[in-house]
Each structure stands twice: as C-alpha cells, then as structure tokens.
C-alpha cells in the first residue's frame, strides 16, 4: 500500500481539524508513521489512517518551543545564557591547558 500524499520526515502538516504536526519517523516495512504534534504529543499511525487524515503540507512553525518542554520565559532568561557561557569558558580553559 502506498501512502499518499507521500510524507517526508521533517515536513510539517496539518490535519482536517487544524492540528499541526511533524513527521518524525517512518517504518517502510510496517507502513507506519510517527508524528509529533506541536504540543509534543507523539502518535504512530498506519497508511490508512494517514490517508483518512487528509494532511495538508504547511510551513514549520516559527516558534520551535511548542513541542519542547521549554517555557518562553526560560528561553529568554539572560541568567541561563550567562550560566551557560560560564560553563563553556570553564571547558575551554580545561581544553587549553591540555588536561585530559
């Protein structure tokens, strides 16, 4: 059975009720797809269900944090970036001293 429209891993679609999702895996032997919805929910479905959904290709969402467990405040918090920069500086210092 051929899956139509042909889904591609990494492409985004929306179903008939408007839910946005990305195809994250495909098993050609079992003819199944794994989808990840914008809210992070994962779903595995067969070719018949894919066809029944009537998916429409869409552009990826601009806000990538929808499917991640990251709050908007967390991703924009300057303290997090400062801590990360400090940590990276420490790693660079170790690399530069040749300590193994």
Biopython code that builds the backbone (N, CA, C, O; Angstrom):
import numpy as np
from Bio.PDB.StructureBuilder import StructureBuilder

atoms = [
    (1, "UNK", "N", (0.854, -1.180, 0.000)),
    (1, "UNK", "CA", (0.000, 0.000, 0.000)),
    (1, "UNK", "C", (0.896, 1.238, 0.000)),
    (1, "UNK", "O", (1.844, 1.319, 0.781)),
    (2, "UNK", "N", (0.605, 2.182, -0.856)),
    (2, "UNK", "CA", (1.360, 3.417, -0.935)),
    (2, "UNK", "C", (0.683, 4.483, -0.080)),
    (2, "UNK", "O", (-0.540, 4.626, -0.093)),
    (3, "UNK", "N", (1.491, 5.220, 0.654)),
    (3, "UNK", "CA", (0.958, 6.294, 1.495)),
    (3, "UNK", "C", (0.904, 7.569, 0.660)),
    (3, "UNK", "O", (1.926, 8.007, 0.132)),
    (4, "UNK", "N", (-0.272, 8.163, 0.537)),
    (4, "UNK", "CA", (-0.453, 9.407, -0.221)),
    (4, "UNK", "C", (-1.135, 10.454, 0.640)),
    (4, "UNK", "O", (-2.010, 10.068, 1.415)),
    (5, "UNK", "N", (-0.824, 11.723, 0.579)),
    (5, "UNK", "CA", (0.366, 12.220, -0.089)),
    (5, "UNK", "C", (1.612, 11.682, 0.602)),
    (5, "UNK", "O", (1.593, 11.407, 1.802)),
    (6, "UNK", "N", (2.667, 11.538, -0.138)),
    (6, "UNK", "CA", (3.886, 10.944, 0.392)),
    (6, "UNK", "C", (4.462, 11.796, 1.517)),
    (6, "UNK", "O", (4.905, 12.920, 1.282)),
    (7, "UNK", "N", (4.457, 11.259, 2.753)),
    (7, "UNK", "CA", (5.013, 12.016, 3.876)),
    (7, "UNK", "C", (6.537, 11.979, 3.854)),
    (7, "UNK", "O", (7.144, 10.991, 3.439)),
    (8, "UNK", "N", (7.132, 13.059, 4.301)),
    (8, "UNK", "CA", (8.590, 13.121, 4.398)),
    (8, "UNK", "C", (8.977, 13.486, 5.818)),
    (8, "UNK", "O", (8.393, 14.386, 6.422)),
    (9, "UNK", "N", (9.954, 12.788, 6.339)),
    (9, "UNK", "CA", (10.444, 13.063, 7.688)),
    (9, "UNK", "C", (10.960, 14.497, 7.736)),
    (9, "UNK", "O", (11.737, 14.923, 6.882)),
    (10, "UNK", "N", (10.514, 15.231, 8.752)),
    (10, "UNK", "CA", (10.917, 16.627, 8.915)),
    (10, "UNK", "C", (9.914, 17.611, 8.350)),
    (10, "UNK", "O", (9.974, 18.802, 8.657)),
    (11, "UNK", "N", (8.985, 17.128, 7.524)),
    (11, "UNK", "CA", (7.969, 18.024, 6.962)),
    (11, "UNK", "C", (6.820, 18.195, 7.943)),
    (11, "UNK", "O", (6.503, 17.295, 8.721)),
    (12, "UNK", "N", (6.204, 19.370, 7.888)),
    (12, "UNK", "CA", (5.070, 19.705, 8.749)),
    (12, "UNK", "C", (3.778, 19.664, 7.941)),
    (12, "UNK", "O", (3.746, 20.007, 6.759)),
    (13, "UNK", "N", (2.713, 19.234, 8.617)),
    (13, "UNK", "CA", (1.396, 19.117, 8.004)),
    (13, "UNK", "C", (0.359, 19.592, 9.015)),
    (13, "UNK", "O", (0.661, 19.809, 10.189)),
    (14, "UNK", "N", (-0.869, 19.746, 8.529)),
    (14, "UNK", "CA", (-1.982, 19.954, 9.449)),
    (14, "UNK", "C", (-3.089, 19.008, 9.021)),
    (14, "UNK", "O", (-3.256, 18.711, 7.838)),
    (15, "UNK", "N", (-3.852, 18.537, 10.022)),
    (15, "UNK", "CA", (-4.952, 17.636, 9.711)),
    (15, "UNK", "C", (-6.227, 18.441, 9.477)),
    (15, "UNK", "O", (-6.199, 19.672, 9.487)),
    (16, "UNK", "N", (-7.331, 17.754, 9.268)),
    (16, "UNK", "CA", (-8.579, 18.427, 8.915)),
    (16, "UNK", "C", (-9.123, 19.312, 10.018)),
    (16, "UNK", "O", (-9.918, 20.213, 9.751)),
    (17, "UNK", "N", (-8.703, 19.067, 11.274)),
    (17, "UNK", "CA", (-9.179, 19.936, 12.360)),
    (17, "UNK", "C", (-8.165, 21.024, 12.701)),
    (17, "UNK", "O", (-8.365, 21.788, 13.645)),
    (18, "UNK", "N", (-7.067, 21.095, 11.928)),
    (18, "UNK", "CA", (-6.114, 22.189, 12.080)),
    (18, "UNK", "C", (-4.942, 21.938, 12.999)),
    (18, "UNK", "O", (-4.164, 22.855, 13.262)),
    (19, "UNK", "N", (-4.789, 20.702, 13.504)),
    (19, "UNK", "CA", (-3.643, 20.400, 14.377)),
    (19, "UNK", "C", (-2.372, 20.296, 13.543)),
    (19, "UNK", "O", (-2.332, 19.564, 12.555)),
    (20, "UNK", "N", (-1.330, 21.030, 13.942)),
    (20, "UNK", "CA", (-0.046, 20.995, 13.247)),
    (20, "UNK", "C", (0.806, 19.866, 13.807)),
    (20, "UNK", "O", (0.845, 19.647, 15.017)),
    (21, "UNK", "N", (1.493, 19.146, 12.910)),
    (21, "UNK", "CA", (2.369, 18.060, 13.343)),
    (21, "UNK", "C", (3.511, 17.892, 12.353)),
    (21, "UNK", "O", (3.441, 18.319, 11.201)),
    (22, "UNK", "N", (4.570, 17.251, 12.851)),
    (22, "UNK", "CA", (5.744, 16.956, 12.037)),
    (22, "UNK", "C", (5.878, 15.449, 11.916)),
    (22, "UNK", "O", (5.641, 14.728, 12.885)),
    (23, "UNK", "N", (6.254, 14.962, 10.747)),
    (23, "UNK", "CA", (6.554, 13.544, 10.577)),
    (23, "UNK", "C", (7.979, 13.345, 11.110)),
    (23, "UNK", "O", (8.926, 13.928, 10.581)),
    (24, "UNK", "N", (8.132, 12.521, 12.159)),
    (24, "UNK", "CA", (9.446, 12.354, 12.781)),
    (24, "UNK", "C", (10.073, 10.991, 12.496)),
    (24, "UNK", "O", (11.273, 10.809, 12.704)),
    (25, "UNK", "N", (9.267, 10.022, 12.015)),
    (25, "UNK", "CA", (9.818, 8.703, 11.685)),
    (25, "UNK", "C", (8.864, 7.984, 10.750)),
    (25, "UNK", "O", (7.665, 8.261, 10.715)),
    (26, "UNK", "N", (9.434, 7.041, 9.985)),
    (26, "UNK", "CA", (8.616, 6.241, 9.080)),
    (26, "UNK", "C", (9.194, 4.838, 9.035)),
    (26, "UNK", "O", (10.399, 4.661, 8.852)),
    (27, "UNK", "N", (8.337, 3.844, 9.203)),
    (27, "UNK", "CA", (8.742, 2.445, 9.100)),
    (27, "UNK", "C", (8.149, 1.894, 7.812)),
    (27, "UNK", "O", (6.949, 1.628, 7.739)),
    (28, "UNK", "N", (8.984, 1.724, 6.803)),
    (28, "UNK", "CA", (8.503, 1.275, 5.499)),
    (28, "UNK", "C", (8.026, -0.168, 5.528)),
    (28, "UNK", "O", (7.117, -0.529, 4.780)),
    (29, "UNK", "N", (8.620, -1.003, 6.377)),
    (29, "UNK", "CA", (8.207, -2.405, 6.469)),
    (29, "UNK", "C", (6.796, -2.531, 7.038)),
    (29, "UNK", "O", (5.972, -3.283, 6.517)),
    (30, "UNK", "N", (6.524, -1.786, 8.114)),
    (30, "UNK", "CA", (5.200, -1.831, 8.748)),
    (30, "UNK", "C", (4.224, -0.825, 8.151)),
    (30, "UNK", "O", (3.038, -0.826, 8.480)),
    (31, "UNK", "N", (4.732, 0.029, 7.274)),
    (31, "UNK", "CA", (3.938, 1.121, 6.694)),
    (31, "UNK", "C", (3.277, 1.964, 7.775)),
    (31, "UNK", "O", (2.073, 2.220, 7.743)),
    (32, "UNK", "N", (4.105, 2.393, 8.743)),
    (32, "UNK", "CA", (3.612, 3.265, 9.805)),
    (32, "UNK", "C", (4.429, 4.550, 9.820)),
    (32, "UNK", "O", (5.566, 4.604, 9.351)),
    (33, "UNK", "N", (3.809, 5.569, 10.372)),
    (33, "UNK", "CA", (4.447, 6.869, 10.544)),
    (33, "UNK", "C", (4.399, 7.241, 12.008)),
    (33, "UNK", "O", (3.468, 6.867, 12.722)),
    (34, "UNK", "N", (5.399, 7.976, 12.455)),
    (34, "UNK", "CA", (5.347, 8.562, 13.786)),
    (34, "UNK", "C", (5.275, 10.066, 13.614)),
    (34, "UNK", "O", (6.094, 10.672, 12.923)),
    (35, "UNK", "N", (4.279, 10.654, 14.258)),
    (35, "UNK", "CA", (4.050, 12.089, 14.180)),
    (35, "UNK", "C", (4.309, 12.712, 15.534)),
    (35, "UNK", "O", (4.086, 12.084, 16.569)),
    (36, "UNK", "N", (4.782, 13.947, 15.527)),
    (36, "UNK", "CA", (4.877, 14.727, 16.759)),
    (36, "UNK", "C", (4.098, 16.010, 16.535)),
    (36, "UNK", "O", (4.412, 16.819, 15.662)),
    (37, "UNK", "N", (3.060, 16.165, 17.366)),
    (37, "UNK", "CA", (2.230, 17.356, 17.268)),
    (37, "UNK", "C", (2.954, 18.538, 17.881)),
    (37, "UNK", "O", (3.915, 18.364, 18.630)),
    (38, "UNK", "N", (2.505, 19.719, 17.570)),
    (38, "UNK", "CA", (3.132, 20.948, 18.043)),
    (38, "UNK", "C", (3.229, 20.985, 19.562)),
    (38, "UNK", "O", (4.172, 21.561, 20.104)),
    (39, "UNK", "N", (2.257, 20.373, 20.263)),
    (39, "UNK", "CA", (2.283, 20.377, 21.724)),
    (39, "UNK", "C", (3.199, 19.306, 22.308)),
    (39, "UNK", "O", (3.306, 19.183, 23.528)),
    (40, "UNK", "N", (3.870, 18.520, 21.438)),
    (40, "UNK", "CA", (4.803, 17.499, 21.904)),
    (40, "UNK", "C", (4.247, 16.093, 21.902)),
    (40, "UNK", "O", (5.007, 15.139, 22.071)),
    (41, "UNK", "N", (2.953, 15.929, 21.718)),
    (41, "UNK", "CA", (2.331, 14.618, 21.705)),
    (41, "UNK", "C", (2.835, 13.797, 20.529)),
    (41, "UNK", "O", (2.915, 14.294, 19.405)),
    (42, "UNK", "N", (3.179, 12.520, 20.794)),
    (42, "UNK", "CA", (3.611, 11.609, 19.745)),
    (42, "UNK", "C", (2.470, 10.674, 19.377)),
    (42, "UNK", "O", (1.672, 10.286, 20.230)),
    (43, "UNK", "N", (2.399, 10.316, 18.098)),
    (43, "UNK", "CA", (1.370, 9.393, 17.636)),
    (43, "UNK", "C", (1.944, 8.535, 16.525)),
    (43, "UNK", "O", (2.646, 9.031, 15.644)),
    (44, "UNK", "N", (1.641, 7.241, 16.570)),
    (44, "UNK", "CA", (2.011, 6.341, 15.489)),
    (44, "UNK", "C", (0.743, 5.951, 14.757)),
    (44, "UNK", "O", (-0.264, 5.623, 15.384)),
    (45, "UNK", "N", (0.788, 5.984, 13.433)),
    (45, "UNK", "CA", (-0.400, 5.617, 12.679)),
    (45, "UNK", "C", (-0.035, 4.859, 11.417)),
    (45, "UNK", "O", (1.102, 4.913, 10.948)),
    (46, "UNK", "N", (-1.012, 4.156, 10.880)),
    (46, "UNK", "CA", (-0.787, 3.372, 9.668)),
    (46, "UNK", "C", (-1.158, 4.180, 8.429)),
    (46, "UNK", "O", (-1.643, 5.307, 8.529)),
    (47, "UNK", "N", (-0.923, 3.582, 7.254)),
    (47, "UNK", "CA", (-1.151, 4.277, 5.983)),
    (47, "UNK", "C", (-2.621, 4.632, 5.797)),
    (47, "UNK", "O", (-2.936, 5.695, 5.262)),
    (48, "UNK", "N", (-3.518, 3.762, 6.229)),
    (48, "UNK", "CA", (-4.944, 4.028, 6.074)),
    (48, "UNK", "C", (-5.374, 5.248, 6.891)),
    (48, "UNK", "O", (-6.153, 6.076, 6.420)),
    (49, "UNK", "N", (-4.864, 5.350, 8.109)),
    (49, "UNK", "CA", (-5.189, 6.494, 8.962)),
    (49, "UNK", "C", (-4.608, 7.771, 8.387)),
    (49, "UNK", "O", (-5.257, 8.817, 8.419)),
    (50, "UNK", "N", (-3.383, 7.699, 7.857)),
    (50, "UNK", "CA", (-2.757, 8.867, 7.220)),
    (50, "UNK", "C", (-3.637, 9.390, 6.089)),
    (50, "UNK", "O", (-3.880, 10.592, 5.990)),
    (51, "UNK", "N", (-4.109, 8.489, 5.243)),
    (51, "UNK", "CA", (-4.956, 8.895, 4.122)),
    (51, "UNK", "C", (-6.271, 9.491, 4.616)),
    (51, "UNK", "O", (-6.773, 10.456, 4.038)),
    (52, "UNK", "N", (-6.828, 8.923, 5.679)),
    (52, "UNK", "CA", (-8.090, 9.405, 6.242)),
    (52, "UNK", "C", (-7.958, 10.814, 6.821)),
    (52, "UNK", "O", (-8.921, 11.581, 6.836)),
    (53, "UNK", "N", (-6.743, 11.149, 7.303)),
    (53, "UNK", "CA", (-6.495, 12.468, 7.908)),
    (53, "UNK", "C", (-6.525, 13.597, 6.882)),
    (53, "UNK", "O", (-6.759, 14.750, 7.243)),
    (54, "UNK", "N", (-6.291, 13.281, 5.610)),
    (54, "UNK", "CA", (-6.191, 14.293, 4.558)),
    (54, "UNK", "C", (-5.216, 15.406, 4.960)),
    (54, "UNK", "O", (-5.589, 16.579, 4.995)),
    (55, "UNK", "N", (-3.956, 15.030, 5.267)),
    (55, "UNK", "CA", (-2.994, 16.045, 5.720)),
    (55, "UNK", "C", (-2.642, 17.037, 4.614)),
    (55, "UNK", "O", (-2.540, 16.680, 3.440)),
    (56, "UNK", "N", (-2.460, 18.281, 5.021)),
    (56, "UNK", "CA", (-2.025, 19.338, 4.109)),
    (56, "UNK", "C", (-0.641, 19.808, 4.531)),
    (56, "UNK", "O", (-0.429, 20.091, 5.710)),
    (57, "UNK", "N", (0.308, 19.900, 3.600)),
    (57, "UNK", "CA", (1.637, 20.417, 3.948)),
    (57, "UNK", "C", (1.542, 21.879, 4.404)),
    (57, "UNK", "O", (0.787, 22.671, 3.841)),
    (58, "UNK", "N", (2.321, 22.215, 5.432)),
    (58, "UNK", "CA", (2.387, 23.589, 5.931)),
    (58, "UNK", "C", (3.841, 23.944, 6.202)),
    (58, "UNK", "O", (4.704, 23.066, 6.225)),
    (59, "UNK", "N", (4.113, 25.217, 6.406)),
    (59, "UNK", "CA", (5.446, 25.674, 6.792)),
    (59, "UNK", "C", (5.675, 25.321, 8.259)),
    (59, "UNK", "O", (4.726, 25.315, 9.042)),
    (60, "UNK", "N", (6.912, 25.030, 8.644)),
    (60, "UNK", "CA", (7.191, 24.781, 10.066)),
    (60, "UNK", "C", (6.832, 26.008, 10.899)),
    (60, "UNK", "O", (6.943, 27.136, 10.419)),
    (61, "UNK", "N", (6.405, 25.800, 12.133)),
    (61, "UNK", "CA", (6.073, 26.950, 12.978)),
    (61, "UNK", "C", (7.314, 27.779, 13.281)),
    (61, "UNK", "O", (8.420, 27.246, 13.378)),
    (62, "UNK", "N", (7.123, 29.086, 13.430)),
    (62, "UNK", "CA", (8.242, 29.966, 13.764)),
    (62, "UNK", "C", (8.718, 29.739, 15.190)),
    (62, "UNK", "O", (9.912, 29.844, 15.472)),
    (63, "UNK", "N", (7.795, 29.429, 16.090)),
    (63, "UNK", "CA", (8.143, 29.206, 17.497)),
    (63, "UNK", "C", (8.421, 27.724, 17.703)),
    (63, "UNK", "O", (7.491, 26.938, 17.881)),
    (64, "UNK", "N", (9.691, 27.337, 17.680)),
    (64, "UNK", "CA", (10.090, 25.943, 17.780)),
    (64, "UNK", "C", (9.852, 25.339, 19.158)),
    (64, "UNK", "O", (9.926, 24.119, 19.303)),
    (65, "UNK", "N", (9.569, 26.154, 20.180)),
    (65, "UNK", "CA", (9.448, 25.630, 21.539)),
    (65, "UNK", "C", (8.133, 24.929, 21.801)),
    (65, "UNK", "O", (7.958, 24.358, 22.877)),
    (66, "UNK", "N", (7.202, 24.947, 20.862)),
    (66, "UNK", "CA", (5.903, 24.326, 21.072)),
    (66, "UNK", "C", (5.994, 22.859, 21.434)),
    (66, "UNK", "O", (5.306, 22.411, 22.352)),
    (67, "UNK", "N", (6.829, 22.096, 20.734)),
    (67, "UNK", "CA", (6.937, 20.673, 21.006)),
    (67, "UNK", "C", (8.012, 20.353, 22.039)),
    (67, "UNK", "O", (8.225, 19.185, 22.365)),
    (68, "UNK", "N", (8.680, 21.357, 22.548)),
    (68, "UNK", "CA", (9.710, 21.161, 23.559)),
    (68, "UNK", "C", (9.162, 21.521, 24.936)),
    (68, "UNK", "O", (8.170, 22.240, 25.054)),
    (69, "UNK", "N", (9.805, 21.023, 25.949)),
    (69, "UNK", "CA", (9.393, 21.335, 27.313)),
    (69, "UNK", "C", (10.170, 22.557, 27.801)),
    (69, "UNK", "O", (10.913, 22.495, 28.780)),
    (70, "UNK", "N", (9.974, 23.681, 27.082)),
    (70, "UNK", "CA", (10.673, 24.915, 27.399)),
    (70, "UNK", "C", (9.642, 26.030, 27.487)),
    (70, "UNK", "O", (8.879, 26.259, 26.549)),
    (71, "UNK", "N", (9.628, 26.711, 28.605)),
    (71, "UNK", "CA", (8.744, 27.864, 28.736)),
    (71, "UNK", "C", (9.375, 29.053, 28.028)),
    (71, "UNK", "O", (10.599, 29.155, 27.940)),
    (72, "UNK", "N", (8.541, 29.942, 27.528)),
    (72, "UNK", "CA", (9.050, 31.136, 26.845)),
    (72, "UNK", "C", (9.987, 31.917, 27.769)),
    (72, "UNK", "O", (11.008, 32.441, 27.324)),
    (73, "UNK", "N", (9.637, 31.994, 29.056)),
    (73, "UNK", "CA", (10.481, 32.731, 30.000)),
    (73, "UNK", "C", (11.859, 32.089, 30.124)),
    (73, "UNK", "O", (12.864, 32.786, 30.266)),
    (74, "UNK", "N", (11.904, 30.736, 30.069)),
    (74, "UNK", "CA", (13.178, 30.038, 30.186)),
    (74, "UNK", "C", (14.088, 30.328, 29.003)),
    (74, "UNK", "O", (15.290, 30.526, 29.178)),
    (75, "UNK", "N", (13.528, 30.356, 27.808)),
    (75, "UNK", "CA", (14.365, 30.531, 26.627)),
    (75, "UNK", "C", (14.856, 31.970, 26.476)),
    (75, "UNK", "O", (15.794, 32.225, 25.720)),
    (76, "UNK", "N", (14.233, 32.909, 27.184)),
    (76, "UNK", "CA", (14.635, 34.313, 27.062)),
    (76, "UNK", "C", (15.313, 34.837, 28.322)),
    (76, "UNK", "O", (15.629, 36.023, 28.409)),
    (77, "UNK", "N", (15.537, 33.968, 29.292)),
    (77, "UNK", "CA", (16.125, 34.364, 30.559)),
    (77, "UNK", "C", (17.634, 34.572, 30.394)),
    (77, "UNK", "O", (18.353, 33.612, 30.115)),
    (78, "UNK", "N", (18.131, 35.808, 30.562)),
    (78, "UNK", "CA", (19.563, 36.067, 30.359)),
    (78, "UNK", "C", (20.452, 35.339, 31.370)),
    (78, "UNK", "O", (21.620, 35.078, 31.081)),
    (79, "UNK", "N", (19.918, 35.008, 32.551)),
    (79, "UNK", "CA", (20.727, 34.294, 33.541)),
    (79, "UNK", "C", (21.135, 32.918, 33.036)),
    (79, "UNK", "O", (22.243, 32.460, 33.315)),
    (80, "UNK", "N", (20.256, 32.257, 32.300)),
    (80, "UNK", "CA", (20.571, 30.937, 31.764)),
    (80, "UNK", "C", (21.736, 31.035, 30.793)),
    (80, "UNK", "O", (22.648, 30.208, 30.825)),
    (81, "UNK", "N", (21.709, 32.051, 29.925)),
    (81, "UNK", "CA", (22.785, 32.196, 28.953)),
    (81, "UNK", "C", (24.097, 32.539, 29.646)),
    (81, "UNK", "O", (25.156, 32.087, 29.211)),
    (82, "UNK", "N", (24.046, 33.332, 30.718)),
    (82, "UNK", "CA", (25.251, 33.664, 31.469)),
    (82, "UNK", "C", (25.838, 32.411, 32.100)),
    (82, "UNK", "O", (27.049, 32.197, 32.046)),
    (83, "UNK", "N", (24.988, 31.582, 32.698)),
    (83, "UNK", "CA", (25.462, 30.333, 33.296)),
    (83, "UNK", "C", (26.079, 29.429, 32.243)),
    (83, "UNK", "O", (27.115, 28.812, 32.490)),
    (84, "UNK", "N", (25.464, 29.343, 31.084)),
    (84, "UNK", "CA", (25.981, 28.506, 30.005)),
    (84, "UNK", "C", (27.317, 29.029, 29.514)),
    (84, "UNK", "O", (28.230, 28.242, 29.266)),
    (85, "UNK", "N", (27.451, 30.341, 29.367)),
    (85, "UNK", "CA", (28.718, 30.919, 28.928)),
    (85, "UNK", "C", (29.815, 30.642, 29.950)),
    (85, "UNK", "O", (30.946, 30.336, 29.572)),
    (86, "UNK", "N", (29.494, 30.746, 31.249)),
    (86, "UNK", "CA", (30.479, 30.452, 32.295)),
    (86, "UNK", "C", (30.933, 29.003, 32.196)),
    (86, "UNK", "O", (32.124, 28.711, 32.301)),
    (87, "UNK", "N", (30.000, 28.113, 31.998)),
    (87, "UNK", "CA", (30.297, 26.695, 31.899)),
    (87, "UNK", "C", (31.178, 26.425, 30.679)),
    (87, "UNK", "O", (32.137, 25.658, 30.762)),
    (88, "UNK", "N", (30.856, 27.051, 29.551)),
    (88, "UNK", "CA", (31.646, 26.863, 28.339)),
    (88, "UNK", "C", (33.063, 27.417, 28.500)),
    (88, "UNK", "O", (34.023, 26.828, 28.004)),
    (89, "UNK", "N", (33.191, 28.560, 29.199)),
    (89, "UNK", "CA", (34.518, 29.113, 29.463)),
    (89, "UNK", "C", (35.369, 28.144, 30.273)),
    (89, "UNK", "O", (36.561, 27.984, 30.007)),
    (90, "UNK", "N", (34.760, 27.503, 31.255)),
    (90, "UNK", "CA", (35.483, 26.519, 32.067)),
    (90, "UNK", "C", (35.968, 25.357, 31.196)),
    (90, "UNK", "O", (37.101, 24.900, 31.345)),
    (91, "UNK", "N", (35.116, 24.882, 30.293)),
    (91, "UNK", "CA", (35.517, 23.795, 29.401)),
    (91, "UNK", "C", (36.654, 24.233, 28.488)),
    (91, "UNK", "O", (37.597, 23.474, 28.267)),
    (92, "UNK", "N", (36.576, 25.447, 27.958)),
    (92, "UNK", "CA", (37.639, 25.949, 27.097)),
    (92, "UNK", "C", (38.949, 26.049, 27.863)),
    (92, "UNK", "O", (40.012, 25.734, 27.328)),
    (93, "UNK", "N", (38.874, 26.487, 29.116)),
    (93, "UNK", "CA", (40.077, 26.605, 29.942)),
    (93, "UNK", "C", (40.719, 25.233, 30.133)),
    (93, "UNK", "O", (41.941, 25.105, 30.063)),
    (94, "UNK", "N", (39.907, 24.213, 30.374)),
    (94, "UNK", "CA", (40.438, 22.858, 30.533)),
    (94, "UNK", "C", (41.067, 22.388, 29.242)),
    (94, "UNK", "O", (42.162, 21.826, 29.260)),
    (95, "UNK", "N", (40.390, 22.608, 28.100)),
    (95, "UNK", "CA", (40.932, 22.203, 26.808)),
    (95, "UNK", "C", (42.245, 22.899, 26.510)),
    (95, "UNK", "O", (43.157, 22.276, 25.967)),
    (96, "UNK", "N", (42.366, 24.171, 26.850)),
    (96, "UNK", "CA", (43.575, 24.940, 26.547)),
    (96, "UNK", "C", (44.755, 24.554, 27.429)),
    (96, "UNK", "O", (45.903, 24.732, 27.022)),
    (97, "UNK", "N", (44.507, 24.037, 28.613)),
    (97, "UNK", "CA", (45.596, 23.638, 29.490)),
    (97, "UNK", "C", (46.107, 22.245, 29.179)),
    (97, "UNK", "O", (47.147, 21.822, 29.685)),
    (98, "UNK", "N", (45.360, 21.531, 28.334)),
    (98, "UNK", "CA", (45.804, 20.182, 27.949)),
    (98, "UNK", "C", (45.486, 19.134, 28.994)),
    (98, "UNK", "O", (45.991, 18.015, 28.901)),
    (99, "UNK", "N", (44.682, 19.446, 29.968)),
    (99, "UNK", "CA", (44.308, 18.475, 30.990)),
    (99, "UNK", "C", (43.391, 17.448, 30.355)),
    (99, "UNK", "O", (42.403, 17.802, 29.711)),
    (100, "UNK", "N", (43.711, 16.200, 30.533)),
    (100, "UNK", "CA", (42.888, 15.114, 29.955)),
    (100, "UNK", "C", (42.503, 14.136, 31.025)),
    (100, "UNK", "O", (41.814, 13.155, 30.745)),
]
sb = StructureBuilder()
sb.init_structure("model")
sb.init_model(0)
sb.init_chain("A")
sb.init_seg("    ")
for serial, (resi, resn, name, xyz) in enumerate(atoms, 1):
    if name == "N":
        sb.init_residue(resn, " ", resi, " ")
    sb.init_atom(name, np.array(xyz, "f"), 0.0, 1.0, " ", f" {name:<3s}", serial, name[0])
structure = sb.get_structure()
